[in-house]
């Protein structure tokens, strides 16, 4: 039986005042991930994989925005399920750490239908849900995989009452505690139209990236999803699933030739 929000304990995990990146490395031993090589573009040494250059372009655009605005915590979402948001979030994190010295934390904040751990080939639990319920501390939720400076918080085990759990105050505290240690924090969140979680999570982030699937996402639903973030910084739309023959003609700043729909 899945845990409920009502089972949350009143004890908040504490962090040592001397918490540092060195402490994080010591408390988070490197784990053996088995990334999905079909969808994860940067774990291999092949610099010319189809789609890789588009992620480098997206990275450059984000750094251009950051020159003008404070930007570290990114929310990645989509209007509907199966449009590629987890694919985009995971590969964006990987291309970020390809730059020397950059540290990135990617968080699977989709407690309803988590999928990031499958892309990365990582364990699902313990993770965010356990932390939010007070069952583990930050170190227990964090994973460190084979790619240098890339850290991951999986969604954790299945829970009921996701909106209540996400808004209980613990996620805000978690982000405040780990933010100084990373150059980027990327949250993979549920799609906008079916549930309210993404609009809630946007309150903890500096900007929003919306993923849409080429020749699939209805334009009216994409507009409706965009309207959910009217008072937030919408950084742009990431068009996923562009046929390779159209990549050079695309006006969008990202296009992936072989769409991943997780």
Secondary structure as UniProt FT lines:
FT   HELIX           5..7
FT   TURN            17..18
FT   HELIX           21..27
FT   TURN            37..39
FT   TURN            47..48
FT   TURN            50..51
FT   HELIX           52..66
FT   TURN            67..68
FT   STRAND          73..78
FT   HELIX           85..97
FT   TURN            100..101
FT   STRAND          104..108
FT   HELIX           116..120
FT   HELIX           128..132
FT   TURN            133..134
FT   HELIX           138..141
FT   STRAND          142..144
FT   TURN            148..149
FT   STRAND          150..153
FT   HELIX           162..166
FT   HELIX           170..178
FT   HELIX           179..181
FT   STRAND          184..188
FT   TURN            192..194
FT   HELIX           197..201
FT   HELIX           202..204
FT   STRAND          207..213
FT   TURN            214..216
FT   HELIX           219..227
FT   TURN            228..231
FT   STRAND          234..240
FT   HELIX           244..249
//
